[in-house]
Amino acid sequence: MDWYQIKNVEKIDSPSLIVYPERVNENIDRFLQMAGGAENVRPHVKTNKMAEVCSLMMLAGINKFKCATIAEAEMLGMVKAPDVLLAHQPVGPKQERLMKLVTTFPATHFSCIIDNFSTAKELSDLFTAKGQYIEAYIDLNIGMNRSGIIPENALQLFIDSQSLSGIRIIGLHAYDGHIRDTDVVTRNQRSDEAFASVEKLKTAIESIAGRNMQIVIGGSPSFPTHTKRKGVHYSPGTFVFWDWGYKHIVPDEPFEYAALVITRIISVIDEQTVCTDLGHKSVAAENPLPRVHFLNAADASPISQSEEHLVLKFPGKHHWKVGDVLYGVPVHICPTVALYDTAVIVEDNEVVDNWKVIARARKITI
């Protein structure tokens, strides 16, 4: 059988998310080999959102993590992850929720990011009132243009934050997700150019602070460039599952598909066209069609998709019948995972378990 085929697939309703732990472990091993070990890695858990996957990374020696939501941070606290960075500036009720995380999971060290003095002061006031302080990284905008302060203005933010008793700046966070060139030389050059401003800022802050500033940087396409730098932590997330998008954007990276979606043909429209039950409620829909590619039906082309249906056309007369199963690789796995309550776990081509996608919710208990 092909690696992805499931002997007892009749036990699985469709559409479903399928995870192959053996391949997850292989991807973790490849990541650590590229990184030179676990010391300088801080993987992002936004892709997997599963306590079991995070536990697999911890078993491999990874003890630092990055996340985007309070729920993801709580999941990491639940598995006793030693070090968790909330890489999404906490505003509004998230500040109180962050405080509750810190008090609920004392075995986990939590930190966050800030990109302005107002938020830094709010956090400082909150933690000071509780007799505590929160460690934070200054979030830098180095070209993504999504969040963060430009490096040229960040030194003053650090200086201003020195007056706050409830927050302690310990490093710099920079996400360079805009750097995703297929050509490795171009990708490395752009990464080096963006990193130069981070390095310059680090030197300036350290001359004032008299202590080391930790740098957290790098998504799945760019992190290999950062492995040549000393004292930098890399934070890709997609590597654990991989997807069609990155497989073709950065073909030089060695990761393999470890999570798929399955769908069934629910209607045969004509000799060239079928309809499946993989609507855009079941696979990330932010990209134009195709949003999924089928390993056992490579010649299928999507012609329309709605909430519960995906219509496929074949170049010639097809052999498919109602009830047949298709195994799909999402173009973007991260938001696809977030569409499912549970993942079906397959080992040696058989269903062996189900894992809850516990952090797909915005709130677990906190």
C-alpha positions as CSV (number, residue, x, y, z in Angstrom):
1,M,0.0,0.0,0.0
2,D,1.0,3.6,-0.5
3,W,2.1,5.3,2.8
4,Y,-1.1,7.3,3.1
5,Q,-3.6,4.6,2.3
6,I,-5.8,3.3,5.2
7,K,-6.8,-0.3,5.4
8,N,-9.8,0.3,7.6
9,V,-10.8,3.6,6.0
10,E,-14.4,2.5,6.2
11,K,-14.3,3.3,9.9
12,I,-13.6,7.0,9.2
13,D,-16.4,9.4,8.3
14,S,-15.6,12.1,5.8
15,P,-14.3,14.7,5.5
16,S,-11.7,14.0,8.2
17,L,-8.2,15.2,9.1
18,I,-5.6,12.4,9.2
19,V,-2.3,12.6,11.0
20,Y,0.6,10.1,10.6
21,P,2.7,10.3,13.7
22,E,5.6,8.3,12.2
23,R,6.0,11.0,9.6
24,V,5.5,13.7,12.2
25,N,8.5,12.3,14.1
26,E,10.6,12.1,10.9
27,N,9.8,15.8,10.3
28,I,10.8,16.7,13.8
29,D,14.1,14.8,13.4
30,R,14.8,16.6,10.1
31,F,14.1,19.9,11.7
32,L,16.5,19.2,14.6
33,Q,19.2,18.0,12.2
34,M,18.9,21.2,10.2
35,A,19.0,23.3,13.4
36,G,21.9,21.4,14.9
37,G,19.9,20.2,17.9
38,A,17.1,21.4,20.1
39,E,19.0,24.2,22.0
40,N,18.1,27.0,19.5
41,V,14.6,26.0,18.4
42,R,11.3,27.4,19.4
43,P,8.7,25.9,17.1
44,H,5.3,27.5,16.6
45,V,2.4,25.3,17.6
46,K,-0.2,27.2,15.5
47,T,0.0,24.5,12.9
48,N,-0.7,21.4,14.9
49,K,-2.8,22.7,17.9
50,M,-2.6,19.2,19.5
51,A,-1.2,18.4,22.9
52,E,0.0,15.0,21.5
53,V,2.1,16.6,18.8
54,C,3.7,19.0,21.2
55,S,4.5,16.1,23.5
56,L,6.2,14.4,20.5
57,M,8.4,17.5,20.1
58,M,9.2,17.5,23.8
59,L,10.2,13.8,23.7
60,A,12.6,14.8,20.9
61,G,14.3,17.3,23.3
62,I,12.4,20.5,22.4
63,N,11.5,22.6,25.4
64,K,10.8,26.1,24.0
65,F,7.7,26.9,22.1
66,K,5.9,29.8,20.4
67,C,2.1,30.2,20.0
68,A,-0.4,32.7,18.8
69,T,-3.4,32.3,21.1
70,I,-4.1,32.0,24.8
71,A,-5.7,28.6,24.1
72,E,-2.5,27.4,22.4
73,A,-0.5,28.7,25.4
74,E,-2.8,26.9,27.8
75,M,-2.4,23.7,25.8
76,L,1.4,24.0,26.3
77,G,0.9,24.6,30.0
78,M,-1.2,21.5,30.2
79,V,1.7,19.4,28.8
80,K,4.2,21.2,31.1
81,A,6.2,22.8,28.3
82,P,9.0,24.6,30.1
83,D,9.1,27.8,28.0
84,V,6.3,29.4,26.0
85,L,6.3,32.7,24.0
86,L,2.9,34.2,23.2
87,A,3.8,35.8,19.9
88,H,0.7,37.8,19.6
89,Q,0.6,41.1,21.5
90,P,-1.9,40.7,24.3
91,V,-4.5,43.5,24.3
92,G,-7.9,43.8,26.0
93,P,-9.0,40.7,28.0
94,K,-6.0,38.8,26.8
95,Q,-3.9,40.6,29.3
96,E,-5.9,39.3,32.2
97,R,-5.9,35.8,30.6
98,L,-2.1,35.9,30.3
99,M,-1.9,36.7,33.9
100,K,-4.1,33.8,34.8
101,L,-1.9,31.5,32.6
102,V,1.1,32.5,34.6
103,T,-0.6,31.8,37.9
104,T,-2.3,28.6,36.8
105,F,0.7,26.9,35.2
106,P,3.7,27.8,37.4
107,A,5.8,25.0,35.8
108,T,5.7,26.9,32.5
109,H,7.6,30.1,31.9
110,F,5.4,32.4,29.8
111,S,6.5,35.5,27.9
112,C,4.9,37.7,25.3
113,I,5.6,40.4,22.7
114,I,5.0,44.1,22.7
115,D,5.5,46.8,20.0
116,N,4.4,50.0,21.8
117,F,4.8,51.6,25.2
118,S,1.1,51.9,25.9
119,T,0.7,48.1,25.8
120,A,3.9,47.6,27.8
121,K,2.7,49.9,30.5
122,E,-0.7,48.2,30.7
123,L,1.0,44.8,31.2
124,S,3.4,46.3,33.7
125,D,0.6,47.8,35.7
126,L,-1.3,44.5,35.7
127,F,1.6,42.4,36.8
128,T,2.9,44.9,39.3
129,A,-0.5,44.9,41.0
130,K,-0.1,41.2,41.5
131,G,3.4,41.5,42.7
132,Q,4.8,39.9,39.6
133,Y,6.4,40.8,36.3
134,I,6.2,39.4,32.7
135,E,9.2,39.0,30.4
136,A,8.7,40.3,26.9
137,Y,10.2,40.5,23.5
138,I,10.0,43.6,21.3
139,D,8.1,42.7,18.2
140,L,9.9,44.0,15.1
141,N,8.4,44.7,11.6
142,I,11.2,43.8,9.2
143,G,9.1,43.7,6.1
144,M,6.0,41.6,6.9
145,N,4.0,44.8,7.5
146,R,1.6,43.1,9.8
147,S,2.6,43.9,13.3
148,G,5.6,45.1,15.2
149,I,7.6,48.3,15.4
150,I,10.3,49.2,12.8
151,P,13.8,48.5,14.2
152,E,14.8,52.2,13.9
153,N,12.2,53.1,16.5
154,A,12.6,50.1,18.8
155,L,15.6,51.4,20.7
156,Q,13.5,54.2,22.2
157,L,10.8,51.7,23.1
158,F,13.3,49.6,25.0
159,I,14.6,52.7,26.8
160,D,11.1,53.8,27.8
161,S,10.2,50.3,29.0
162,Q,13.2,50.3,31.4
163,S,11.1,52.5,33.7
164,L,8.4,49.8,34.0
165,S,8.6,47.5,37.0
166,G,6.2,44.9,35.8
167,I,7.7,44.1,32.5
168,R,11.2,43.1,31.5
169,I,12.4,43.1,27.9
170,I,14.6,40.0,27.3
171,G,14.8,39.9,23.5
172,L,13.6,40.7,20.0
173,H,11.0,38.9,18.0
174,A,10.9,39.2,14.2
175,Y,8.7,37.2,11.8
176,D,10.0,37.2,8.2
177,G,7.1,35.3,6.7
178,H,7.3,37.6,3.6
179,I,10.6,36.0,2.6
180,R,9.6,32.8,0.7
181,D,11.5,32.9,-2.5
182,T,11.9,29.5,-4.2
183,D,15.4,30.5,-5.3
184,V,17.6,29.7,-2.3
185,V,20.2,32.3,-3.1
186,T,17.6,35.1,-3.3
187,R,15.8,33.8,-0.2
188,N,19.1,33.8,1.8
189,Q,20.0,37.3,0.5
190,R,16.7,38.8,1.5
191,S,16.9,37.1,4.9
192,D,20.4,38.5,5.5
193,E,19.3,42.0,4.5
194,A,16.2,41.9,6.8
195,F,18.3,40.4,9.7
196,A,20.9,43.2,9.5
197,S,18.5,45.7,11.1
198,V,17.7,43.2,13.9
199,E,21.4,42.6,14.6
200,K,22.1,46.3,14.7
201,L,19.3,46.9,17.2
202,K,20.5,44.0,19.3
203,T,23.9,45.5,19.6
204,A,22.5,48.9,20.5
205,I,20.2,47.6,23.2
206,E,22.9,45.4,24.7
207,S,25.2,48.3,25.1
208,I,22.6,50.0,27.2
209,A,21.2,47.0,29.1
210,G,24.6,45.3,29.7
211,R,23.0,41.9,29.1
212,N,22.3,39.6,26.2
213,M,19.1,40.1,24.1
214,Q,17.6,36.8,22.7
215,I,16.4,36.9,19.1
216,V,13.4,34.8,18.0
217,I,13.0,34.7,14.2
218,G,12.2,32.6,11.2
219,G,9.2,30.8,9.7
220,S,9.4,27.6,7.7
221,P,10.8,29.1,4.5
222,S,13.4,31.3,6.1
223,F,14.6,29.5,9.2
224,P,17.4,27.5,7.4
225,T,19.1,30.9,6.7
226,H,19.1,31.7,10.4
227,T,20.7,28.5,11.5
228,K,24.1,30.0,10.5
229,R,23.7,32.8,13.1
230,K,24.8,32.5,16.7
231,G,22.4,33.0,19.6
232,V,19.2,33.0,17.4
233,H,16.2,30.8,18.1
234,Y,14.2,29.6,15.0
235,S,10.4,29.3,15.1
236,P,8.9,27.5,12.1
237,G,5.6,25.6,12.7
238,T,4.4,24.1,9.4
239,F,7.4,21.7,9.3
240,V,5.6,19.1,11.5
241,F,2.9,18.5,9.0
242,W,4.1,20.2,5.8
243,D,1.7,21.1,3.0
244,W,1.4,21.5,-0.8
245,G,2.2,25.2,-0.6
246,Y,5.5,24.9,1.1
247,K,6.4,21.7,-0.7
248,H,6.5,23.6,-3.9
249,I,7.5,27.1,-2.7
250,V,10.6,25.7,-0.9
251,P,11.4,22.3,-2.5
252,D,14.9,22.4,-1.0
253,E,13.6,21.7,2.5
254,P,13.4,18.0,3.4
255,F,10.0,17.8,5.1
256,E,7.3,15.3,4.0
257,Y,3.5,15.4,4.2
258,A,2.4,14.1,7.6
259,A,-1.3,15.3,7.7
260,L,-3.9,14.9,5.0
261,V,-7.7,15.3,4.6
262,I,-9.8,12.5,3.2
263,T,-13.0,13.0,1.3
264,R,-15.5,10.7,-0.4
265,I,-17.2,10.9,-3.8
266,I,-20.8,11.5,-3.0
267,S,-22.1,11.9,-6.5
268,V,-21.0,11.1,-10.1
269,I,-22.2,14.0,-12.3
270,D,-21.1,12.6,-15.6
271,E,-18.2,10.6,-17.1
272,Q,-15.7,13.4,-16.5
273,T,-17.1,15.1,-13.3
274,V,-17.7,14.0,-9.7
275,C,-18.7,15.7,-6.5
276,T,-17.0,15.1,-3.1
277,D,-17.9,16.1,0.4
278,L,-14.8,18.4,0.9
279,G,-16.4,21.8,1.1
280,H,-14.6,24.9,2.1
281,K,-15.7,24.2,5.7
282,S,-13.2,21.3,5.6
283,V,-10.1,22.7,3.9
284,A,-8.5,26.2,4.2
285,A,-10.3,28.4,1.8
286,E,-8.2,31.6,1.7
287,N,-6.4,30.5,-1.4
288,P,-7.9,30.3,-4.9
289,L,-8.7,26.9,-6.4
290,P,-7.1,24.4,-6.1
291,R,-7.0,24.4,-2.3
292,V,-6.2,20.7,-2.2
293,H,-4.3,18.2,-4.3
294,F,-5.2,14.5,-4.3
295,L,-2.4,11.9,-4.0
296,N,-4.5,9.2,-5.6
297,A,-6.2,11.4,-8.1
298,A,-3.5,13.7,-9.4
299,D,-5.4,14.5,-12.6
300,A,-8.5,15.9,-10.8
301,S,-9.1,19.6,-11.3
302,P,-11.5,21.5,-9.0
303,I,-14.1,23.5,-10.9
304,S,-16.2,24.7,-8.0
305,Q,-16.4,24.5,-4.2
306,S,-19.1,25.5,-1.7
307,E,-19.6,25.0,2.0
308,E,-20.0,21.2,1.8
309,H,-19.1,20.2,-1.7
310,L,-16.1,20.2,-4.0
311,V,-16.7,19.4,-7.7
312,L,-13.8,17.8,-9.6
313,K,-13.3,17.3,-13.3
314,F,-11.0,14.8,-15.0
315,P,-9.3,15.2,-18.4
316,G,-10.9,12.0,-19.7
317,K,-13.5,9.4,-18.8
318,H,-13.0,8.6,-15.1
319,H,-13.3,5.3,-13.3
320,W,-14.5,6.7,-10.0
321,K,-17.7,5.7,-8.3
322,V,-19.8,6.9,-5.4
323,G,-18.2,6.1,-2.0
324,D,-14.6,6.1,-3.3
325,V,-12.1,7.8,-1.0
326,L,-9.6,10.5,-2.1
327,Y,-6.6,11.5,0.0
328,G,-5.9,15.2,-0.2
329,V,-2.9,17.4,0.6
330,P,-4.1,20.9,1.6
331,V,-2.3,23.8,0.0
332,H,-2.3,25.4,3.5
333,I,-2.4,22.9,6.4
334,C,-2.4,25.4,9.4
335,P,-5.9,26.8,9.0
336,T,-7.1,23.4,7.7
337,V,-6.3,21.8,11.0
338,A,-8.2,24.5,12.8
339,L,-11.4,23.4,11.0
340,Y,-11.5,20.0,12.8
341,D,-12.3,19.0,16.4
342,T,-10.3,15.8,16.2
343,A,-7.6,14.2,14.0
344,V,-7.7,10.5,13.1
345,I,-4.3,8.9,13.8
346,V,-3.0,6.4,11.4
347,E,0.1,4.1,11.9
348,D,1.1,1.3,9.7
349,N,-1.8,2.1,7.4
350,E,-4.4,1.6,10.1
351,V,-6.5,3.8,12.3
352,V,-5.2,3.5,15.9
353,D,-6.5,6.6,17.7
354,N,-8.0,10.1,17.7
355,W,-6.3,13.2,18.9
356,K,-8.3,16.3,20.0
357,V,-7.4,19.5,18.2
358,I,-7.7,21.1,21.6
359,A,-6.3,24.5,20.8
360,R,-8.6,25.2,17.7
361,A,-10.9,26.8,20.2
362,R,-10.1,30.4,21.4
363,K,-10.7,29.3,24.9
364,I,-10.0,26.0,26.7
365,T,-10.5,27.0,30.4
366,I,-8.8,30.3,30.6
